[in-house]
Amino acid sequence: MKTAVRKKRRARVDGGSCVACGCCVKVCPLSAIQIVKGIVARVDAEKCVGCCKCARECPASVITIEEVTA
């Protein structure tokens, strides 16, 4: 019997292009994103549910939503 592979969506930030504006931090309902050292946004993969709010809000368009195996 095959077991179904579960997929989960998560946000990913292109750190080289992030301007650390904090827009993603403000809209994340689970506080899964933080600005680190004032220079880049980082996603806590354990908290992120892939709701896409951060990606829609990002003015630099550096956040993508990816599917990962859960």
C-alpha positions as a printed Julia matrix, in Angstrom:
70×3 Matrix{Float64}:
  0.0    0.0    0.0
  1.35   3.41  -0.99
  1.38   6.27   1.45
  0.5    9.67   0.11
  3.27  12.23   0.03
  2.1   15.32   1.85
  3.1   18.68   0.46
  3.3   21.85   2.48
  3.74  25.39   1.25
  6.36  27.68   2.75
  7.62  31.16   2.07
 11.19  31.66   0.9
 13.02  35.0    0.88
 15.71  35.86  -1.65
 18.15  37.21   0.93
 20.38  38.85  -1.65
 17.55  41.07  -2.86
 15.61  41.66   0.38
 15.56  45.32   1.46
 14.41  44.51   5.03
 11.45  46.89   4.84
  9.4   44.81   7.28
  6.2   44.71   5.23
  6.19  40.91   5.36
  6.66  40.92   9.13
  3.63  43.16   9.6
  1.24  40.93   7.63
  2.37  37.48   8.78
 -0.44  36.1   10.98
  1.87  33.62  12.73
  4.97  35.79  13.23
  6.94  33.4   11.04
  9.09  36.15   9.52
 11.64  38.3   11.27
 14.16  40.89  10.13
 17.62  39.61  11.07
 20.42  42.06  11.9
 18.38  44.81  10.24
 19.37  43.63   6.78
 17.3   40.63   5.68
 13.99  38.85   6.34
 14.14  35.22   7.45
 11.31  32.7    7.52
 10.87  30.29  10.43
  9.93  27.14   8.5
  8.31  25.6   11.57
  5.81  28.47  11.88
  5.16  29.27   8.2
  1.96  27.83   6.74
  2.4   29.23   3.22
 -0.57  31.6    3.34
  1.07  33.91   0.73
  0.29  37.15   2.58
  3.97  38.05   2.83
  4.62  37.39  -0.87
  1.68  39.56  -1.91
  2.79  42.39   0.37
  6.51  42.39  -0.51
  7.27  45.58  -2.51
 10.53  44.09  -3.82
  8.86  40.81  -4.92
 11.6   38.73  -3.31
  9.34  36.28  -1.45
  8.17  33.14  -3.2
  5.96  30.32  -1.98
  7.37  26.85  -2.49
  5.97  23.38  -2.02
  8.02  21.13   0.22
  7.5   17.55   1.32
  6.07  17.47   4.84
